[in-house]
Amino acid sequence: MNNPICLNSNSYHGFTLEEAVTGAKRAGIKLIELAGVIGWTEHVHNNYSDEQITKVLKLLADNDIKAIGMCGHTNIQTKEGQETFKKNLHLAKKLGVDYVTLSTGETHGDESVIGDDTELISIIRDLASVAKDLGLVMAIETHGNNYATGQSIIALLKKVNMPNVRLNYDTGNVVFYGAIMPYEDLDASTGSITGIHLKEKAGAQNEWNFPAIGRGDLDFDRILKTLKKNGCTAALSIEIEFTPAGPNGVEDVHESLAYSVDTIKRLSA
């Protein structure tokens, strides 16, 4: 297949990184996007000592898994969020990943309204300069109240005009936050994509319901064919966020991840 399969460790929200690695290994996944979202899923943290970072890298190496990205979301509209994100970039460098995913507002419950994007553009450029010095790409995710579609982020990227600021396309978020289906938007966005959060969506548009790939309403055959048609080879970082009730234990997450991998492989055959 054209796109390697990756685990977004946020799928194991409420569980340990060790459990996430176990699930990835069981499912035959060799790549991981590490969740480092303070106050949400802290599989890695920007206050880690060198010893703790070495322990994470050893855990991955012992299980033949490579970290390619990190979820580093903070509210970059605030000074505190900007400083936290810069610390996340330094952590990402030590972890040896290629990109760090971020959004433009609160990680959850974003109700901000950005009318004039001048300040946001300045903030992103400042953060991107730090990322550039560290050899990292920043991938802005389709997420939140203002930039929930690929096309809205691409318009922002053009204004930012820095080559290491790109798009992280989340297939479920464009439905939940953007109130559109992902198909045409994805087709028009593939040229700017660095990362893909492959996320299913079930239920009503505004219902928090993100099950295993193949157990919801999205047409992943169409999504995968769109990526192939456009030559987009970004990793498929599987993200399963279930419902507000959460999974029925870690084995439920393991099973959902394995089912997702099987679905992707079947559709890609």
Backbone as CSV, one residue per row, in Angstrom:
resi,resn,N_x,N_y,N_z,CA_x,CA_y,CA_z,C_x,C_y,C_z
1,MET,0.833,-1.195,0.000,0.000,0.000,0.000,0.873,1.252,0.000
2,ASN,0.297,2.361,-0.417,1.064,3.598,-0.568,1.358,4.289,0.753
3,ASN,0.475,4.144,1.716,0.588,4.878,2.982,0.892,3.920,4.128
4,PRO,2.012,4.105,4.813,2.295,3.248,5.969,1.283,3.481,7.080
5,ILE,1.015,2.442,7.849,0.056,2.535,8.950,0.791,2.899,10.233
6,CYS,0.198,3.812,10.983,0.796,4.357,12.195,-0.269,4.351,13.299
7,LEU,0.158,4.286,14.548,-0.760,4.455,15.671,-0.621,5.853,16.245
8,ASN,-1.726,6.565,16.340,-1.769,7.787,17.139,-2.035,7.332,18.570
9,SER,-1.063,7.537,19.462,-1.199,6.960,20.803,-2.320,7.602,21.612
10,ASN,-2.907,8.695,21.109,-4.091,9.257,21.761,-5.256,8.271,21.761
11,SER,-5.195,7.270,20.880,-6.198,6.201,20.907,-6.221,5.510,22.265
12,TYR,-5.091,5.561,22.960,-4.958,4.941,24.284,-5.058,5.993,25.389
13,HIS,-5.919,6.978,25.173,-6.187,7.981,26.211,-6.686,7.276,27.473
14,GLY,-6.055,7.576,28.604,-6.427,6.923,29.855,-5.633,5.672,30.146
15,PHE,-4.795,5.272,29.194,-3.937,4.105,29.373,-2.477,4.531,29.217
16,THR,-1.568,3.630,29.473,-0.148,3.973,29.462,0.449,3.860,28.066
17,LEU,1.611,4.464,27.898,2.339,4.316,26.638,2.721,2.860,26.426
18,GLU,3.065,2.165,27.496,3.403,0.746,27.375,2.231,-0.044,26.802
19,GLU,1.026,0.281,27.241,-0.157,-0.405,26.714,-0.390,-0.041,25.250
20,ALA,-0.122,1.204,24.890,-0.256,1.619,23.489,0.736,0.874,22.609
21,VAL,1.951,0.733,23.081,2.976,0.014,22.318,2.593,-1.458,22.178
22,THR,2.055,-2.040,23.236,1.589,-3.425,23.167,0.519,-3.581,22.091
23,GLY,-0.428,-2.648,22.059,-1.485,-2.706,21.052,-0.954,-2.558,19.644
24,ALA,0.003,-1.649,19.474,0.606,-1.452,18.152,1.323,-2.715,17.697
25,LYS,2.087,-3.306,18.602,2.839,-4.510,18.241,1.900,-5.650,17.876
26,ARG,0.848,-5.823,18.653,-0.134,-6.878,18.351,-0.753,-6.686,16.973
27,ALA,-0.985,-5.428,16.614,-1.639,-5.121,15.335,-0.652,-5.074,14.174
28,GLY,0.631,-5.276,14.459,1.641,-5.266,13.408,2.024,-3.879,12.938
29,ILE,1.826,-2.872,13.791,2.139,-1.485,13.438,3.568,-1.163,13.846
30,LYS,4.314,-0.544,12.944,5.728,-0.238,13.180,5.988,1.241,13.451
31,LEU,4.964,2.079,13.315,5.130,3.525,13.479,4.171,4.038,14.545
32,ILE,4.588,5.107,15.236,3.726,5.688,16.264,3.832,7.207,16.255
33,GLU,2.707,7.854,16.497,2.656,9.291,16.743,2.372,9.449,18.234
34,LEU,3.330,9.991,18.956,3.264,10.040,20.409,2.395,11.198,20.888
35,ALA,1.477,10.925,21.794,0.629,11.969,22.362,1.357,12.645,23.515
36,GLY,1.549,13.959,23.366,2.174,14.750,24.415,1.335,15.977,24.709
37,VAL,0.035,15.763,24.892,-0.913,16.859,25.103,-1.131,17.021,26.607
38,ILE,-0.553,18.064,27.162,-0.593,18.273,28.605,-2.030,18.484,29.076
39,GLY,-2.406,17.734,30.099,-3.759,17.817,30.620,-4.740,16.902,29.925
40,TRP,-4.266,16.147,28.939,-5.157,15.232,28.219,-4.506,13.862,28.112
41,THR,-3.690,13.633,27.104,-2.981,12.357,26.977,-1.491,12.637,27.037
42,GLU,-0.879,12.251,28.137,0.518,12.603,28.402,1.407,11.360,28.340
43,HIS,1.465,10.749,27.159,2.366,9.606,26.999,3.825,10.045,26.989
44,VAL,4.060,11.282,26.586,5.359,11.937,26.756,5.071,13.341,27.275
45,HIS,6.058,13.939,27.939,5.842,15.255,28.560,7.094,16.091,28.391
46,ASN,6.888,17.386,28.178,8.042,18.250,27.913,8.921,18.500,29.136
47,ASN,8.533,17.970,30.297,9.401,18.080,31.471,10.250,16.828,31.693
48,TYR,10.234,15.916,30.718,10.994,14.673,30.855,12.488,14.939,30.948
49,SER,13.132,14.182,31.806,14.591,14.197,31.883,15.156,13.385,30.724
50,ASP,16.447,13.524,30.492,17.092,12.723,29.447,16.919,11.233,29.734
51,GLU,16.933,10.872,31.005,16.757,9.468,31.386,15.368,8.965,31.000
52,GLN,14.354,9.789,31.216,12.985,9.398,30.857,12.812,9.299,29.345
53,ILE,13.440,10.201,28.612,13.375,10.145,27.147,14.065,8.889,26.637
54,THR,15.204,8.566,27.217,15.919,7.344,26.839,15.050,6.115,27.094
55,LYS,14.306,6.132,28.190,13.414,5.014,28.515,12.319,4.858,27.459
56,VAL,11.749,5.980,27.001,10.726,5.933,25.953,11.308,5.368,24.663
57,LEU,12.466,5.866,24.280,13.093,5.412,23.037,13.450,3.930,23.107
58,LYS,13.862,3.463,24.278,14.180,2.040,24.447,12.922,1.192,24.338
59,LEU,11.823,1.665,24.936,10.552,0.946,24.832,10.156,0.764,23.373
60,LEU,10.282,1.822,22.597,9.928,1.744,21.178,10.880,0.822,20.429
61,ALA,12.173,0.986,20.657,13.166,0.173,19.947,13.011,-1.308,20.280
62,ASP,12.742,-1.610,21.541,12.590,-3.011,21.957,11.398,-3.674,21.286
63,ASN,10.439,-2.866,20.834,9.246,-3.399,20.174,9.236,-3.119,18.675
64,ASP,10.392,-2.690,18.147,10.561,-2.432,16.712,9.547,-1.411,16.197
65,ILE,9.376,-0.341,16.975,8.447,0.728,16.617,9.203,2.050,16.570
66,LYS,8.935,2.839,15.542,9.608,4.127,15.364,8.614,5.261,15.549
67,ALA,9.007,6.270,16.314,8.177,7.469,16.475,8.432,8.420,15.316
68,ILE,7.369,8.765,14.584,7.523,9.676,13.442,6.926,11.052,13.711
69,GLY,6.026,11.130,14.675,5.374,12.408,14.963,4.995,12.505,16.421
70,MET,4.575,13.687,16.817,4.135,13.922,18.190,2.951,14.877,18.184
71,CYS,1.921,14.551,18.950,0.806,15.475,19.155,1.206,16.433,20.268
72,GLY,1.366,17.706,19.922,1.854,18.679,20.892,0.887,19.809,21.136
73,HIS,-0.398,19.549,20.978,-1.421,20.597,21.029,-1.397,21.404,22.325
74,THR,-1.404,22.714,22.156,-1.637,23.666,23.243,-2.480,24.795,22.646
75,ASN,-2.965,25.679,23.477,-3.683,26.845,22.944,-2.656,27.911,22.584
76,ILE,-2.236,27.920,21.332,-1.169,28.839,20.919,-1.641,30.289,20.846
77,GLN,-2.932,30.523,21.078,-3.412,31.911,21.119,-3.007,32.613,22.416
78,THR,-2.518,31.840,23.395,-2.081,32.413,24.671,-0.559,32.353,24.775
79,LYS,0.012,33.267,25.555,1.459,33.270,25.771,1.909,31.967,26.425
80,GLU,1.143,31.512,27.402,1.480,30.259,28.076,1.477,29.098,27.091
81,GLY,0.462,29.069,26.229,0.379,28.008,25.234,1.533,28.038,24.255
82,GLN,1.952,29.223,23.876,3.090,29.355,22.955,4.373,28.832,23.592
83,GLU,4.600,29.188,24.850,5.808,28.729,25.540,5.780,27.221,25.743
84,THR,4.606,26.695,26.057,4.470,25.247,26.211,4.754,24.541,24.896
85,PHE,4.247,25.110,23.803,4.476,24.467,22.506,5.952,24.490,22.136
86,LYS,6.648,25.562,22.454,8.088,25.610,22.186,8.814,24.518,22.964
87,LYS,8.397,24.291,24.199,8.983,23.196,24.984,8.664,21.847,24.345
88,ASN,7.455,21.730,23.802,7.075,20.501,23.107,7.950,20.263,21.883
89,LEU,8.302,21.330,21.189,9.184,21.199,20.029,10.549,20.660,20.442
90,HIS,11.077,21.149,21.539,12.375,20.663,22.014,12.286,19.195,22.435
91,LEU,11.168,18.813,23.044,10.959,17.405,23.371,10.912,16.562,22.104
92,ALA,10.183,17.036,21.106,10.051,16.304,19.842,11.410,16.073,19.191
93,LYS,12.265,17.073,19.261,13.616,16.939,18.713,14.357,15.804,19.408
94,LYS,14.265,15.745,20.727,14.954,14.696,21.483,14.374,13.315,21.193
95,LEU,13.094,13.271,20.869,12.450,11.997,20.547,12.734,11.548,19.120
96,GLY,13.279,12.446,18.308,13.670,12.087,16.950,12.535,12.003,15.959
97,VAL,11.423,12.696,16.236,10.291,12.650,15.313,10.478,13.661,14.181
98,ASP,9.627,13.553,13.171,9.719,14.430,12.001,8.812,15.652,12.100
99,TYR,7.668,15.495,12.755,6.692,16.585,12.786,5.976,16.630,14.135
100,VAL,5.421,17.802,14.428,4.613,17.991,15.634,3.256,18.550,15.210
101,THR,2.203,17.895,15.656,0.847,18.315,15.323,0.352,19.346,16.330
102,LEU,-0.376,20.341,15.829,-0.937,21.381,16.686,-2.267,21.841,16.121
103,SER,-2.990,22.622,16.928,-4.209,23.266,16.445,-4.118,24.753,16.739
104,THR,-5.150,25.493,16.381,-5.064,26.955,16.467,-5.761,27.535,17.692
105,GLY,-6.350,26.681,18.524,-7.051,27.166,19.710,-7.012,26.132,20.808
106,GLU,-8.018,26.136,21.666,-8.091,25.163,22.745,-8.144,23.747,22.173
107,THR,-7.498,22.822,22.880,-7.493,21.435,22.431,-8.899,20.846,22.456
108,HIS,-9.675,21.193,23.473,-11.065,20.742,23.568,-11.948,21.931,23.945
109,GLY,-13.150,21.954,23.389,-14.083,23.025,23.702,-13.671,24.374,23.144
110,ASP,-13.029,24.365,21.986,-12.590,25.625,21.371,-13.799,26.428,20.905
111,GLU,-13.994,27.585,21.506,-15.095,28.470,21.114,-14.591,29.822,20.632
112,SER,-13.287,29.931,20.416,-12.720,31.201,19.970,-13.190,31.530,18.562
113,VAL,-13.268,32.808,18.276,-13.614,33.269,16.934,-12.487,34.163,16.446
114,ILE,-11.810,33.717,15.387,-10.692,34.479,14.836,-11.189,35.235,13.619
115,GLY,-11.432,36.529,13.788,-11.870,37.354,12.668,-10.688,37.862,11.874
116,ASP,-9.722,38.424,12.580,-8.490,38.922,11.970,-7.377,37.946,12.324
117,ASP,-6.801,37.308,11.304,-5.795,36.272,11.561,-4.369,36.815,11.627
118,THR,-4.204,38.124,11.646,-2.865,38.725,11.630,-2.017,38.255,12.806
119,GLU,-2.594,38.289,14.003,-1.843,37.876,15.196,-1.531,36.385,15.150
120,LEU,-2.490,35.585,14.726,-2.271,34.142,14.634,-1.137,33.828,13.671
121,ILE,-1.113,34.491,12.533,-0.047,34.272,11.550,1.309,34.594,12.161
122,SER,1.386,35.687,12.900,2.632,36.070,13.559,3.065,35.017,14.573
123,ILE,2.111,34.495,15.329,2.405,33.461,16.324,2.935,32.202,15.644
124,ILE,2.262,31.773,14.589,2.680,30.554,13.886,4.072,30.727,13.295
125,ARG,4.348,31.872,12.733,5.682,32.121,12.174,6.759,32.057,13.248
126,ASP,6.468,32.615,14.411,7.424,32.575,15.520,7.694,31.136,15.943
127,LEU,6.647,30.352,16.101,6.806,28.955,16.480,7.516,28.165,15.390
128,ALA,7.186,28.465,14.139,7.795,27.750,13.015,9.284,28.032,12.907
129,SER,9.702,29.215,13.308,11.132,29.538,13.301,11.881,28.659,14.291
130,VAL,11.279,28.447,15.458,11.875,27.542,16.447,11.918,26.124,15.889
131,ALA,10.806,25.694,15.288,10.737,24.353,14.711,11.777,24.168,13.610
132,LYS,11.936,25.180,12.776,12.911,25.105,11.682,14.318,24.903,12.216
133,ASP,14.675,25.640,13.266,16.005,25.508,13.855,16.237,24.113,14.425
134,LEU,15.146,23.438,14.784,15.235,22.087,15.335,15.056,21.013,14.266
135,GLY,14.844,21.437,13.015,14.665,20.484,11.926,13.311,19.806,11.930
136,LEU,12.297,20.500,12.438,10.970,19.917,12.575,9.940,20.604,11.682
137,VAL,8.929,19.834,11.298,7.761,20.356,10.594,6.629,20.523,11.602
138,MET,5.896,21.604,11.489,4.668,21.804,12.255,3.481,21.463,11.362
139,ALA,2.594,20.593,11.856,1.438,20.165,11.071,0.164,20.636,11.759
140,ILE,-0.495,21.636,11.168,-1.715,22.192,11.757,-2.891,21.271,11.436
141,GLU,-3.579,20.842,12.482,-4.641,19.852,12.342,-5.991,20.498,12.041
142,THR,-6.782,19.814,11.230,-8.177,20.208,11.024,-8.915,19.968,12.338
143,HIS,-9.146,21.067,13.067,-9.579,20.926,14.457,-10.108,22.261,14.969
144,GLY,-11.167,22.210,15.749,-11.595,23.398,16.472,-12.580,24.278,15.726
145,ASN,-12.752,25.476,16.241,-13.839,26.356,15.823,-13.520,27.201,14.595
146,ASN,-12.242,27.301,14.224,-11.869,28.235,13.164,-11.263,27.586,11.923
147,TYR,-10.486,26.545,12.123,-9.783,25.919,10.997,-10.049,24.419,11.017
148,ALA,-11.259,24.054,10.638,-11.711,22.674,10.761,-11.673,21.902,9.453
149,THR,-11.273,22.554,8.367,-11.208,21.886,7.066,-9.822,22.058,6.463
150,GLY,-9.504,21.165,5.544,-8.217,21.277,4.875,-8.075,22.575,4.118
151,GLN,-9.126,22.990,3.431,-9.047,24.203,2.623,-8.869,25.460,3.473
152,SER,-9.483,25.497,4.649,-9.303,26.663,5.521,-7.870,26.741,6.033
153,ILE,-7.278,25.589,6.318,-5.887,25.587,6.783,-4.935,25.925,5.645
154,ILE,-5.203,25.433,4.458,-4.340,25.763,3.318,-4.335,27.266,3.063
155,ALA,-5.484,27.907,3.199,-5.533,29.372,3.057,-4.661,30.042,4.110
156,LEU,-4.661,29.485,5.321,-3.808,30.006,6.391,-2.337,29.751,6.083
157,LEU,-2.025,28.559,5.586,-0.634,28.220,5.258,-0.055,29.168,4.216
158,LYS,-0.877,29.559,3.265,-0.411,30.480,2.223,-0.022,31.824,2.822
159,LYS,-0.760,32.255,3.834,-0.442,33.523,4.487,0.796,33.393,5.369
160,VAL,0.936,32.266,6.042,2.112,32.031,6.891,3.370,31.950,6.033
161,ASN,3.264,31.226,4.920,4.324,31.168,3.905,5.665,30.705,4.477
162,MET,5.628,29.607,5.219,6.848,28.977,5.714,6.780,27.497,5.358
163,PRO,7.807,26.973,4.671,7.729,25.612,4.136,7.625,24.514,5.185
164,ASN,8.005,24.801,6.423,7.910,23.764,7.458,6.607,23.844,8.254
165,VAL,5.632,24.592,7.729,4.288,24.607,8.319,3.339,23.987,7.298
166,ARG,2.760,22.844,7.668,1.946,22.100,6.725,0.634,21.652,7.392
167,LEU,-0.039,20.740,6.754,-1.385,20.332,7.161,-1.382,18.927,7.750
168,ASN,-2.073,18.767,8.866,-2.413,17.439,9.377,-3.918,17.254,9.178
169,TYR,-4.275,16.318,8.317,-5.679,16.143,7.940,-6.321,15.073,8.812
170,ASP,-7.344,15.452,9.568,-8.087,14.520,10.415,-9.449,14.270,9.779
171,THR,-9.662,13.035,9.329,-10.864,12.715,8.557,-12.143,12.793,9.386
172,GLY,-12.051,12.533,10.681,-13.230,12.621,11.534,-13.522,14.033,11.996
173,ASN,-12.456,14.795,12.221,-12.636,16.164,12.714,-13.331,17.075,11.719
174,VAL,-13.094,16.850,10.421,-13.735,17.737,9.448,-15.253,17.566,9.476
175,VAL,-15.705,16.390,9.900,-17.144,16.182,10.072,-17.604,16.829,11.377
176,PHE,-16.925,16.493,12.473,-17.352,16.939,13.803,-17.235,18.447,13.980
177,TYR,-16.102,19.015,13.579,-15.875,20.456,13.746,-16.270,21.268,12.507
178,GLY,-16.021,20.694,11.332,-16.224,21.448,10.100,-17.567,21.259,9.441
179,ALA,-18.319,20.247,9.903,-19.676,19.981,9.399,-19.706,19.701,7.901
180,ILE,-18.629,19.065,7.400,-18.621,18.604,6.009,-18.104,17.174,5.981
181,MET,-18.385,16.459,4.909,-17.755,15.162,4.707,-16.356,15.409,4.137
182,PRO,-15.417,14.503,4.371,-14.026,14.806,4.034,-13.643,14.643,2.571
183,TYR,-14.486,14.092,1.743,-14.035,13.588,0.445,-13.493,14.663,-0.495
184,GLU,-14.312,15.650,-0.852,-13.851,16.688,-1.780,-12.779,17.564,-1.134
185,ASP,-12.938,17.841,0.147,-11.968,18.667,0.865,-10.605,17.986,0.900
186,LEU,-10.590,16.698,1.173,-9.337,15.939,1.169,-8.716,15.938,-0.216
187,ASP,-9.533,15.742,-1.233,-9.047,15.703,-2.615,-8.323,16.994,-2.978
188,ALA,-8.813,18.116,-2.456,-8.219,19.420,-2.765,-7.069,19.786,-1.834
189,SER,-6.796,18.929,-0.845,-5.829,19.290,0.197,-4.566,18.448,0.211
190,THR,-4.523,17.370,-0.559,-3.443,16.390,-0.396,-2.049,16.972,-0.620
191,GLY,-1.930,17.996,-1.453,-0.614,18.557,-1.741,0.047,19.241,-0.564
192,SER,-0.723,19.541,0.474,-0.185,20.239,1.649,-0.064,19.345,2.876
193,ILE,-0.411,18.074,2.726,-0.487,17.171,3.878,0.881,16.625,4.268
194,THR,1.187,16.711,5.565,2.333,16.010,6.145,1.858,14.811,6.947
195,GLY,0.761,14.972,7.673,0.235,13.883,8.489,-1.248,13.692,8.271
196,ILE,-1.702,12.467,8.525,-3.123,12.143,8.422,-3.553,11.451,9.708
197,HIS,-4.536,12.025,10.393,-5.190,11.313,11.480,-6.368,10.582,10.856
198,LEU,-6.205,9.292,10.672,-7.269,8.498,10.066,-8.275,8.168,11.165
199,LYS,-9.389,8.871,11.131,-10.379,8.774,12.202,-11.758,8.523,11.609
200,GLU,-12.448,7.553,12.171,-13.814,7.221,11.776,-14.793,8.182,12.454
201,LYS,-15.992,8.276,11.908,-17.051,9.105,12.511,-18.374,8.367,12.388
202,ALA,-19.088,8.300,13.511,-20.411,7.680,13.527,-21.398,8.619,14.205
203,GLY,-22.681,8.365,14.000,-23.716,9.148,14.665,-23.922,10.512,14.041
204,ALA,-24.575,11.391,14.802,-24.860,12.740,14.324,-23.572,13.527,14.132
205,GLN,-23.652,14.570,13.302,-22.457,15.369,12.967,-21.744,15.878,14.210
206,ASN,-22.480,16.355,15.193,-21.874,16.955,16.386,-21.813,15.989,17.567
207,GLU,-21.914,14.713,17.283,-21.842,13.681,18.326,-20.413,13.168,18.450
208,TRP,-19.884,13.163,19.672,-18.534,12.640,19.911,-18.598,11.123,19.802
209,ASN,-18.294,10.613,18.622,-18.405,9.179,18.366,-17.418,8.817,17.265
210,PHE,-16.255,8.325,17.680,-15.159,8.026,16.759,-14.694,6.586,16.984
211,PRO,-15.398,5.620,16.381,-15.096,4.203,16.610,-13.934,3.713,15.749
212,ALA,-13.739,2.416,15.757,-12.717,1.802,14.910,-12.994,2.098,13.441
213,ILE,-11.933,2.153,12.652,-12.076,2.343,11.207,-12.911,1.198,10.639
214,GLY,-13.989,1.556,9.929,-14.862,0.544,9.357,-16.114,0.286,10.167
215,ARG,-16.225,0.925,11.335,-17.411,0.741,12.174,-18.258,2.010,12.268
216,GLY,-18.005,2.949,11.385,-18.761,4.192,11.380,-19.352,4.469,10.012
217,ASP,-19.451,5.739,9.676,-20.179,6.161,8.483,-19.300,6.625,7.323
218,LEU,-17.991,6.759,7.545,-17.132,7.292,6.492,-16.771,6.222,5.462
219,ASP,-16.589,6.667,4.237,-16.233,5.787,3.119,-14.708,5.772,2.995
220,PHE,-14.066,4.832,3.692,-12.607,4.808,3.684,-12.034,4.244,2.393
221,ASP,-12.818,3.492,1.665,-12.374,3.080,0.338,-12.170,4.320,-0.528
222,ARG,-13.104,5.230,-0.479,-12.998,6.489,-1.240,-11.840,7.345,-0.722
223,ILE,-11.672,7.408,0.586,-10.590,8.206,1.173,-9.227,7.676,0.738
224,LEU,-9.027,6.369,0.833,-7.736,5.780,0.464,-7.469,5.923,-1.032
225,LYS,-8.507,5.782,-1.840,-8.342,5.957,-3.288,-8.012,7.405,-3.635
226,THR,-8.559,8.352,-2.877,-8.242,9.769,-3.090,-6.769,10.031,-2.809
227,LEU,-6.258,9.472,-1.724,-4.840,9.639,-1.395,-3.965,9.033,-2.490
228,LYS,-4.327,7.839,-2.950,-3.544,7.168,-3.986,-3.567,7.952,-5.291
229,LYS,-4.744,8.430,-5.669,-4.894,9.190,-6.918,-4.004,10.418,-6.935
230,ASN,-3.870,11.058,-5.785,-3.105,12.297,-5.691,-1.650,12.092,-5.281
231,GLY,-1.240,10.844,-5.148,0.155,10.564,-4.811,0.544,10.972,-3.407
232,CYS,-0.418,11.004,-2.503,-0.144,11.372,-1.109,0.246,10.116,-0.339
233,THR,1.484,10.078,0.140,2.006,8.886,0.809,2.195,9.091,2.314
234,ALA,1.560,10.099,2.885,1.675,10.360,4.323,1.176,9.161,5.123
235,ALA,1.773,8.964,6.287,1.365,7.856,7.151,-0.076,8.029,7.612
236,LEU,-0.767,6.899,7.752,-2.139,6.884,8.245,-2.085,6.656,9.748
237,SER,-2.185,7.724,10.507,-2.082,7.649,11.964,-3.473,7.382,12.539
238,ILE,-3.724,6.130,12.884,-5.054,5.720,13.337,-5.355,6.336,14.698
239,GLU,-6.484,7.046,14.765,-6.902,7.663,16.024,-8.336,7.239,16.327
240,ILE,-8.512,6.532,17.432,-9.820,6.042,17.852,-10.158,6.723,19.172
241,GLU,-11.223,7.519,19.185,-11.575,8.265,20.400,-12.892,7.821,21.028
242,PHE,-13.527,6.799,20.446,-14.701,6.180,21.033,-15.817,7.208,21.297
243,THR,-16.589,7.012,22.342,-17.652,7.932,22.758,-17.254,8.539,24.101
244,PRO,-18.046,9.487,24.637,-17.691,10.032,25.955,-17.564,8.976,27.047
245,ALA,-18.240,7.848,26.888,-18.139,6.765,27.877,-16.792,6.065,27.823
246,GLY,-16.094,6.193,26.696,-14.789,5.571,26.557,-14.876,4.091,26.232
247,PRO,-13.740,3.444,26.035,-13.711,2.017,25.730,-13.974,1.172,26.975
248,ASN,-14.282,-0.088,26.749,-14.493,-1.027,27.858,-13.175,-1.704,28.224
249,GLY,-12.221,-0.886,28.663,-10.924,-1.429,29.045,-9.943,-1.432,27.894
250,VAL,-8.689,-1.725,28.222,-7.623,-1.635,27.227,-7.774,-2.685,26.131
251,GLU,-8.340,-3.847,26.453,-8.523,-4.876,25.424,-9.488,-4.403,24.342
252,ASP,-10.426,-3.557,24.705,-11.344,-2.972,23.732,-10.573,-2.086,22.751
253,VAL,-9.600,-1.334,23.274,-8.770,-0.495,22.399,-7.917,-1.376,21.497
254,HIS,-7.299,-2.404,22.082,-6.482,-3.321,21.275,-7.299,-3.908,20.123
255,GLU,-8.507,-4.373,20.431,-9.354,-4.989,19.406,-9.761,-3.977,18.347
256,SER,-10.104,-2.766,18.778,-10.513,-1.720,17.832,-9.365,-1.326,16.917
257,LEU,-8.156,-1.288,17.466,-6.987,-0.962,16.652,-6.723,-2.059,15.632
258,ALA,-6.760,-3.312,16.068,-6.529,-4.428,15.150,-7.586,-4.456,14.051
259,TYR,-8.837,-4.185,14.411,-9.915,-4.140,13.421,-9.661,-3.027,12.411
260,SER,-9.205,-1.890,12.893,-8.913,-0.758,12.007,-7.820,-1.108,11.011
261,VAL,-6.764,-1.743,11.502,-5.663,-2.147,10.620,-6.165,-3.130,9.569
262,ASP,-6.953,-4.100,9.987,-7.494,-5.084,9.039,-8.353,-4.405,7.978
263,THR,-9.142,-3.423,8.385,-9.994,-2.697,7.435,-9.152,-1.956,6.407
264,ILE,-8.120,-1.262,6.874,-7.249,-0.506,5.966,-6.562,-1.442,4.980
265,LYS,-6.045,-2.552,5.478,-5.349,-3.503,4.605,-6.303,-4.121,3.590
266,ARG,-7.505,-4.425,4.021,-8.489,-5.009,3.101,-8.849,-4.028,1.994
267,LEU,-9.043,-2.774,2.354,-9.416,-1.769,1.360,-8.248,-1.396,0.452
268,SER,-7.035,-1.624,0.925,-5.845,-1.259,0.146,-5.347,-2.391,-0.735
269,ALA,-5.930,-3.566,-0.579,-5.448,-4.743,-1.320,-5.742,-4.612,-2.809
